[in-house]
Amino acid sequence: MSEADGSPTVPRVVRNDWSSVSAPELAGWRPTLTVSVVIPAFNCQPTLDLTLASLSRQTYPADLLEVVVVDDGSDPPLTLPAVRPARTRIVRVGADGVAGWGRAAALRCGVVHSSGEILHWLDADMIVYPEHVAAQVRWQHVLPYAVTLGYKRFVEPDGDGRWPSAETVTETLDRGAAADLFGDRASEPHSYVERYINQTDQLRLADHHVFKIHVGATAALRRQLYQEAGGFDADLRLGEDTEFGYRLAQAGAVFVPEPAARSWHLGRTHVMRARQEVARWNRPFFADRVPYPRTWRKVGGTSWSVPLAEVVTVVGDEPLERVRAAVDSVLRGSEHDIRITLVGPWDRLDDARVRVLTDPLRDLRLIAATYRGEPRVRLATERPTSVFPTPYLLDLPAAYGLAPDALRRLIDVADRYQVGVVRVDPDGVDAVGEAGVQLWRTAALGRARWVRCADEPLFDAVTSVYGHRDVTADAVGVADLTRFDVADLAGGMPRLTGRGRAPALVPTTVEVAGVRSLAKATVVVAWMAGRRVRATLRVPDRSARDGTKIG
């Protein structure tokens, strides 16, 4: 069984708390996996020479290390300097049909022309310490879904605009004095990145926004994880690292900061030099591809390439009226950032002559006709096992309908407790042998794929790495449509009243800034208790931090 199919030897990291995994000590460690360092480069011969000089002094075994420099259309073309790792070569974007331009296209090209089991990104304006590669890739030796992030300090050239020579770099590294390479010259850390890492206990407490820490310059991951996430989007000119980080998270990645992977960054980044302009450029591309933070979608369209949630409804033998009531309750809800997949034997529908009113597939035809022109609804013959890269999958049997705010409330519960699945009244639906209404986190399903053992129920695998939360139908606004006669559903979803009506959405966080805010927070907490949101808790070890069940 491959690791991506769930080997029992693959560690089970809960959310992003990587502290349950021990990476090998650098001293005396004997690595076994091959590594490809991929360097996208454009018109940067002077700094590329220094990057390759520093890579020539890596402690990682030379026979396990290759370097692929990707020339992204430099004029004149880049060349390899004398001081470089033994297994270094240049490829050019456009070779062997890998087209495009920009960093993302160059990285895709480099991956195609590399062979390492581990991929290590490195920009062509970096000088790395001798243990830089080894420090990062030791994690992938023990945790195949780890994405490691190196540290860097930004430094400017001297007063004459010059950098140290390649000979100075190698001599300094050989003396073990990499930290002194620039003497007393002023330098600065990657402030945003390090601040976020520190605020989240080295990312161990990071939530579903952790992917935003995957920003440029230096990172490493297994080739297999790269492929699971779909690789870099070559259509992006900026922000490709953040967008790819989002898809890595949905594929189940855990992000690990590695302070021992130190480096110098020669000059400031694009973002440092033109923060507002870069943000203005990136925002429309991020909004279309990355559903959160939700603020990215406050302006622009109402439909996006990657929706916030995909609702999956199995049609079965349900009549048109019940299916329509369920689907319409989603389409007309307060959360419009959705897509709906109706699962049924649509391939059985043909144009053969039948008695229309007694056709055994009559309701199936009527359902297909009802949503033929609705762009948010699509028909499928099989239930999708994943909706990657959409972050949430809602299983909604045709026997249930949602109050207007129900989907938002389910997502709020999932994010409030950072769980992998939210189940609605599981005891009740188990009694009638149905799966019921369940909201799945795609990142948790992705993680489960790496750790799940043969014959292990999917729910158990997801719960072991992300936990779950149980809620009542009353609390979130889920209605049992089987309580209504089919004729009563002809006019659409019935209006939910009394206990069947969902209250207003509760924010994921409550900011307490003073007495008035504290009073508001107290009311909200009391209100939540009154709504009887249930949670059965069974949490071992470190997982007990938030009271969420981790099986």
N, C-alpha and C positions, 0 to 999 in steps of 0.2 A: 504494500500500500504506500503511495506517495505521501509526502508530508502535507501537500495541499488537500489530500483526501482524508486527513485526520489520522496521523500516526500516534499511538499511545505515548511515544517519546517526546512529542511536541509539548512544551510547557503551556499551561493555560494562564495567560495574563488576564486579570480582571480589569476591564476598561483600559486605562493607560497606565495602571500601576505596575510598572516594569520591575519593581523592587523584589518581586518574588523570583526573579531570574538572576543567576550569578554568571557574569561573563568571566572568562579565564583571565588570570593575571598576565600582564604583558611580559613580565620577567620569566624567561624559560618556556614560554608558550610555543607550541609547534603547530601552526595552522595547517589545514588540509585543503581548504577551498581555494579555487582560482579566483582572481580579482581582475576586473577590467576597469582601469581609471579612464573615464571618458571626459575629454577636455574640449568644449566648444570654443572656437577661437576665430577672431575677425580683426585683421589689421593690428595685430598686437605682438609682433615678433620680439621686441625687447622684453616685455614681461613674460611672454611664453618661455623664453630662454631660461628665465629665473625659476619659473614653475617646474620645468623639466629638470633643472639642476637640483632643486630640492627633492624631487621625486627619485633622483638617482641615489639618494642617501637614505631611502626608506629601510626600516628594519624588517619589513615584510619580505619573505623569501623571494628572490628575484625570479626563480623558476615558476612561481605561482602568480606573478604580477605582469600584466601587460598594460601599456598605455596607448590609447587611441586618441590622437589629436584630430579634430574635425575642422577643417578649414572651410569657413562659411563664406567663401567668395572673396578672400583677401586679394588686394592688388598692391604690390606684387604678391604672388602666392607665398604662403608660409613655408619655411624649411625647418628641418630638424637640426638643432645645434649639436656640437660635439659632445657636450655634457648632458647626458640623458640616460634614462633606464635602458637596459640592454634590449628589451622587447618593446620598442616604441615605433609607431608608424603614423603616417598622415593619410587621412582619407578626405575626400572633398564632397560637400553636400551636392547631391545630384548624381553621385555615383550609384550605379546599379538600381536606378529608378527611384531612389529616396530623394524626392524633390522638396522644394520649399526654401525658405531662408529664415534666419533668426535662430535664437538659442534653442528653442524647442525642436525645430527641424534638425539642427546640428546634433542634438542629443539623440534623437531618433535614429539618425544616420549612424552615429557612433555605436549605438547598441546593435544595430544590424551587422556592423563590421567588427564586432567584438565577440569574445568567446567565454569570458569569465562567468563563473557561477554567481559571483557577487558583482554588482555594478556600483561604481563609486564616481559621483559627479565631482568635478573640480574645475573652477573657472581658471582662465588663462592669465589671471593677474594675482596669483596666490603664491606665497612661499610657505611650505608646510614643514612642520617639525618632523624629525625622523620617524617618530612613532605614530604619525597622523593616520596613515592607512590602517595599520594594525589595530589601533585603538578603536576605530569605528567597526571594522569588519569582524572583530572577535564576537560582537553581538550576533551577527548573522550566523555564526557557527553554532550557536546554541538556541537561537530564536528565529526561525525562518521568516516570520512576518514582521521583523523589526526594521524600522527605518531610523538610522542613526544620523545625528546632526553634529557636525564639528563646530568648534569655536574659532573665532578670528578677531584680530584687532586691526583697525584701519589706520594706515599710516600714509603720509604724503611724501613725495620725493624731496630731496635736499633743495637748498636755495637755487641751485642751478638746474633744477628739474631732472635730476639724475637719480637712478636707482643703483644699488650695489651691483657689482659685476657677478657673473656666474661663478667665477673663481672665489670671490669673497663669500658668496653664499655657501658653497661646498666646504670651504675652509672653516667657516664659522660653525656649520652643522657638525663637521667632524670633531670640533673641539667641545661639542656639547653646549654651545653658547647661543642657541637659536634665539633666546629671549633678549640677547644683547645685540642682535644684528643691526638694529637702528639706533643704538646708543641711547642718548637722552632725548631723542626726537619725540615730539608729542604724538600720541596715538589714542584711539578711542575704541571701545567695544561696540558690538552690534547691540545698541542700547535696547531697542524694542524687544529683540529676541531674548536677550538675557533677563530683562525685567519680567517678561512673561514666564520664562522658565523658573525664575526665583519665586514669583507669586504663586505658582502652582506646584510647589515642592518638587522641583526638577521634572515637571510635567506629570508627576504621579497623580495629581489631583485635577488634571486638566479635563475639561468636558468635551462635548462634541465639536467645539470650535478649535480643537488642538491642531487641526490640519494647517491653520494659518501660520504656524511656526515653521512650516516647510518652505523656507525662503532661500533660494540661491546658493551659489558658491561651493558648498561642500556638504555632501550627504551620501549615504550608502544604503543599499538594499539588495535582497536576493533578486536575481533575474526573474525567477518564477513569480515573485510578488509584482515586479514591474509589468509582466505580461498579464497577470490577473487584473491589474488596474487599467490596462489598455495603453500604457505608454504615454509619452508627452503628446499634447495636442499641437501639431505642427502649424495649425492655423493661427495660433496665438503669437504675437510679437513681443509682448511683455506679460508679466504675471503668470507665465506658464508653470512656475514652480508651485505657486499657491493653488492653482486649479488642479494640478496633478496631485498635490498633497491632499486635496479634498477627495479625489478618487481613490487614493491610497487608503485613506481612512475608511471609505465605504467597502474596500476590499478586505478590511480586517486588520490593517496595520496598527502597530503600536510604535509611538515615536519616542526615541531615547536620546536625550542630550548626552554628549560625550566630551567632558571637559579635557580629557587627556589628548583629544584630537585637536591640537592647537595649530594656528597658522597666522600669517600676516597677509592682510589684503592690501594690495598696492593701489592706493587711491580710494576714493569714495564711490558708492554705488549710484546707479541711476536714481533710485528713490531718495538718497541723501542729497543729491544735487538738484532734483526737480520733483519734490514730493507731490505737490498739488497737481502738476501736469501729468505725472505718472498715474496718480489716483483717478484723474478725470478720464484718461485713456482706458484704464483697466475696468472701471465700474460697469460699463455696458456688457463687456465680455464675461465678467464675473457673474453679473446678475442673470445672464442667460444660462450659465452652466452650473452655478453653485447656489443652491436654494437658501443657504444661510451664511451669515446673519441676514435676518429677514429685511433689514433696512436697505439692502442692496436692491430690493424689488419694490420700493416705495414709489418709484417713477418708472415710466416706460410701459410696456405691454402688460397684458393680463395672462398670457400664455407663454411658457418658456420651454426651451429644449429639454431641460431637466426639471420636472415638477417637484414640488415639496413632497407629495405623497401619491402613491398609486393604489387605487382601490380595486381589489380583485373580487368579483362576484361570480360564483358558479351558478349558472342558470338552472341546470338539472331539469326536472319536470315541472318547475314552478310556472304558474300561469303568467301571461303578459302583465296583468294588473299588479301582481305582487312584485315582480321584477322591476317594473316601471316605478312603483312607489319607492323601492329601495334605491334605485339608481337616481331618480329625481331628487331624493332627499339629500344626496351628495352633491349633485350638480347645482342645486339651489341653496346649498348651505353657505355659511359665511366665509368658508375657506375655498377660494376659487383656484388656488394653485395646485390643481389635482389632475390626474388622468385616471380613467376607469377602464378596466379590462373585464369584459364579459366572457366567461369561459363556457363553451357549449359545443355541440357537434355541428358547427356551422358548415363543415365540409359536406354534410349530408343534404344541404339545400341545393336543389338544381331546378332546371326549367321543365322538367318532365310534366306531362299532363296529369293533374290530380283533381279530385273533387275538392274545391277550395274550402268549403265549410266543414268537411269531414276529414281533411288532411291530418294525419297523425303528427305532422311537423308544423301544424298551424300556428301554435303559440311561438315557436322558435322563429318562424318567418315574420310574425308580427313584431317580435322584439328586435330583430335585425332591421326591419323597416323603420321602427321608431327612432333608432339612433344612427341611421345611415348617414345623416348629414351633421351629426354632432362631432366636432373635431376632438373633443376630450374623451370620447368613448371609442374603443377599438374592440374587435372581436378576436378571440383566440380559441383554439381547440384544446389547449392544455393550460393548466394553471402554471404560471411562471414560478420557478423556485427562488428567483431573485429579481428585483426590479432595479438593480445596479445601473447607473449611479444615483438613482432617486433614493433619498435617505430613509423613506418610510414606506412600508407595505401594509395596507389594511385589508385583512380578510373580512369581507362583509357578506355573509350568506344572504341569499335573496329573501330569507324569512325575517330580515331585520331592516329597520330604517333608522336614520339618524336625525336628531334634532339639529337646527341650524348651526349651533356651536359645537356639536359633538366631536367632530374630527379635530377641531382646534384643541378641545379639552383633552382628548386622548394624547395628542402630541405634547401638550403641556405637561401631562403626567409623566410621559416618557422622558422628557427633558428635565423636569424637576428632579426626578430620581435617577436619571441617567441609566435607565434600564433598557434591556434588549427586547422585551416584549411586555405589552400591557394586555391583560385578558379581562373581558367583560363577563361578569357572573359565570366563572368557569364551572362552578359546582352545578348550576342549573342546566347548562348545556351538556355537561358530561352525562347527566342523568338520561338524556334522550339520545345520546350517542352522536352528537354533533360537535364540530370543532368550535363553533361560536365565533363571536367577533373578537379579533385579535389584531393588535397593531405591532408590527415587527420593525425593529431598527435594522436597516441594511448593513451598517457597520458590524452589528452583532452577528448577523447571518454570515457576513464575510469572515469574521473571526472564527465562528463555529466551523466553517469549512476547513480551516487549518488544524483544528484540534479534535474534531468529532471522530469518535471511534465507530467501527462497524457495528451496526444494529443499535447504536445509541439514538434515542429519540431526539429529534431536532430541538424540541423545547428544552430538554435537559442540557444539551450542548450549549445552547444560547444562554440559558440561565447560569451555567457554570462560569461564563466569561463576562456577562453583563447584568445578570439578575433579572427579576421580573416583578411586576406589580399587578395586583388584582383590584378591580374597581367594580362597583355596582352599575347596572344599567341606569338606574335613577340618577346616579351621581354625574354621569357624563351625557345622558340623553340618548339612550338607545332604546328603540321600541320594537316589541315583538309583533310583527305584522300578521302572524298566524292568528292573533286574537281578533282580527277583523275579517268579515266575510269578503270574498273576492269582489262582490258587487259593490261593497262599500269603498273599495280601493280604486274604482273606475275613475273617480275624479282626482286621483293622485294620493300623495302621502297625507294621512290624517294629521290634523293639528294635535300636537302633544300637549296635554293639559295636566295639571296637578303634578304628581310625582314623576310623570313621564317627561316633563319639560325640563331641559337643562338650564341651569342658572348661568349668569354671566361668567365669562372666562376669567379664571384667576391667574394673575401674572406669575411667571416662573420664579421671580425674585421680588422681594419687598424691601425697598430701601428705607431704613429707619434713620432719619436725620434729626429727630427731636421728639418732643412729647406728643405733638399732633400725629406725626408719622408713626410713633410707637403705638398710639391708640388705634390707628388704622390697621397696623399690622396685627394687633391683638384681635380686632374684629374679624379680619380675614382668617386668622387661625381658628377662631371659634366657629366661624361660618363653615370652614372646611370640615371641622369635626362634625358639625350638624348635617353635612351632606353625606356622611357615612361612607367616606372613601376607605375601603378595606385594604389592608396589607398584611399578609401572613409572612412572618419574618423567620428566616432560618439562614444565618450567615456565619461562616467560620472565619477565624483569624482577622486579617486586615479588612475584609470585605464588610465588616459591621459598621463602617464609618457612617453610612447614611440610612441604616435600617432597612435596606433593600434585600430581598431574598436572593441569595446566590447559592444555587444548588450544587 
